[in-house]
Amino acid sequence: MQNSFAHWQPLYAEAGIALLPAIEKRPVVKNAGNFTPKASSKLIARHGNSERMGFWCGRGSSITVIDIDSTEPELLEMVLSRFGVSPIIARSPSGGHHVWYRHRGEKRQTRFEGLPLDVLGNGFVVAPPSRTERGVYTFLEGDLSAVNDLPVIAEKAWRNSSAGDTLRPRRAGAALLVPPAASLERVAEGNRNVALLSFCLSEAPTCRDLSELGARAAAYNRSTLLPPLSDAEVSKTVASAWRYQSEGRNWVGKGQFAPIPHSAIDGLLHDSPDALLLLIRLVREHYGLRNTFFVANAMAATMSDRPWSVKRLARARNALLATGRLIRDGWRGRVPTYRFGPATPHTPATPSVISIGGHSDHPTPF
């Protein structure tokens, strides 16, 4: 079985990781941290059919995992910004994330800075493709071939500051993944522009016109931002937020969306339904969060209730490449990275889109 311990133990062993069968979220053996890949292979005879497995973080595996026990995309974005970008991100059936890093002596720390994330420098972590009653653990980005390329956690991760200090878009035009400005008390340099934009977008739906939004923004600037931004900077931010509002692209406070144009749906639905399903998933998981991403073969196991074959996933991926919806961007170690393709030749000012549960606050990239 492709999801069995017997199938995956040798693959993890090649990456230098001692994979262990598990019951719930605990290894079936004692002294799990002392197991080597060779020793773990001896467990296949008794536990080969197990579909729950994991490994011990720390010195033995040389891996530290940041365990994010939340489905909020902002928290994953904060971890990648503060702890560093990693080529391997796993997703749990509950929608949480495991971000892998090279171990450098980190200890186990739960509820890091009071947030729903644990630093697993020691202890057991469930690993893909474990299957539970709630679903399957999957590699969201990367796979075992990227283990040798894992970075250590950035030094800035340990500075003593609130998580909100790093909740900011990573690039121009990125999704507006910021906390509601009203929840911030005093905002210092480095976060003022993001906080002001968040405030303006949350206030815009209740403003009669641009001038009313400008007045509210000016008051917020004086009372909350330290030091206050210049009048020119405030006016620029207000204009940007009002443009989002007037063009129907201000989705702040309206839930999360991942837009796909009808042109993309119409073209793929007839020629390659599998490619359309893959595109929807990629948009759901990556659009607005990162410039490049992986489309790993390990995704095949979780594309539907009945796992796809790797060949089926490859055909869908190739179809997206052939139509320009997906572009190979480069390589991260031995793993290819991808990005979404350029805009279509003609896109109306307010494109007709289908919106699925996701995390975008800006126009479609297609």
Residue, then its C-alpha position, 0 to 999 in steps of 0.5 A: m500500500q502506498n500509504s503504509f509504513a512498509h512503503w514509506q520507511p525506506l523513502y524516509a531512511e534515504a533522507g536520513i530520517a528514522l520513520l516510526p509507526a504510530i498510534e494516534k500521535r504517539p510512536v509505538v516504540k519506547n525511546a523513539g528518539n534513539f532509533t536510527p533509520k536502520a533500526s526503524s526498518k526492523l519494525i516493518a515486519r510487525h507494523g508494515n501495514s500501519e498508515r500512521m507514522g512519524f519521526w522524532c524531531g531533534r538531533g537524531s533526524s536533524i529536523t525541527v518542526i514548527d507545528i501550526d495548530s491553526t487554519e489561519p493563513e496569516l499564521l503560516e505567513m508569519v512563520l515563513s516571514r519570521f522563522g524563514v522560508s522552508p522548502i518543505i511544508a506539510r499539512s494536517p487533516s485539520g488544516g494546520h501546517h508543519v514547517w520543517y527546518r534544519h535542527r540547530g539545537e532548538k528545544r521543545q516549546t509549546r504555545f510559542e509567544g502564546l500563539p497556537l504554534d509549537v517549536l518541536g526541537n524535540g518530540f514526535v511529529v506525525a508525518p505524511p502520508s499518515r492517514t487518520e479518521r479526519g484525513v491524510y497528512t500531505f506535503l503541501e510544498g516539497d517532499l523528502s528530496a528537499v530534506n538536504d536543502l532545509p534551512v536553519i531557523a532564522e535568528k530573528a525568530w527568537r526576538n521578543s515581539s508580538a506575532g502581529d509585528t510580522l503579519r505583513p504582505r511579502r510582496a507588492g500586490a500580495a493578499l492583504l493578510v493583516p489583522p484588523a487594524a482596530s485590534l492594534e493599540r499603538v503601531a510603531e515604524g515598520n508596520r504603520n503602512v500595513a496597519l493603515l491600509s488594513f484600517c482603511l479597507s475595513e472602514a471603506p464599506t461604511c463610508r459614503d465617499l472618499s473624503e469620509l474615508g480620508a477623515r477617518a484615516a487621518a484620525y486613526n493616523r494621529s491616534t494610533l501610528l507612532p510616529p504618524l505618517s505624512d499626510a501624503e502617505v495617508s492620502k495615497t493609502v486612502a486612495s488605494a483602499w477606495r480604489y479596491q472598494s469602488e472596483g468591488r475588490n475589497w474583500v476584507g471582512k467578507g471571508q476568504f476567496a480564491p478567484i478563478p476566471h471563467s475563461a480558465i474554467d471553460g478552457l480546462l473543463h472540456d479539455s482536461p478536467d483533472a487540470l482544472l481540479l489541480l488548478i483550483r487546489l493550487v489557487r486555494e493553497h498558494y495564490g496570494l501567499r507566495n510567489t513560487f511553490f511546489v507541485a509535488n508528486a506526493m499531492a497525488a495521494t490527496m487529490s480526491d477521496r480516491p488517490w490519483s496515480v503519479k502519472r495522472l497528476a503529471r498529466a494534469r500538471n503538464a496540461l497547466l504548463a501547456t496552457g500557460r496557467l502554470i509556469r516552471d520558475g526554477w529549482r530549489g535544490r533538486v525540486p522544481t518550483y512553479r508560479f502562476g502564468p501571466a494574465t490572459p490577453h483580455t481581462p475585463a476591468t471586473p473579471s467574471v470569477i468563481s470564488i472558492g474558499g481560499h485567501s485572496d484579497h486582490p484580483t485574479p492572476f490569470 
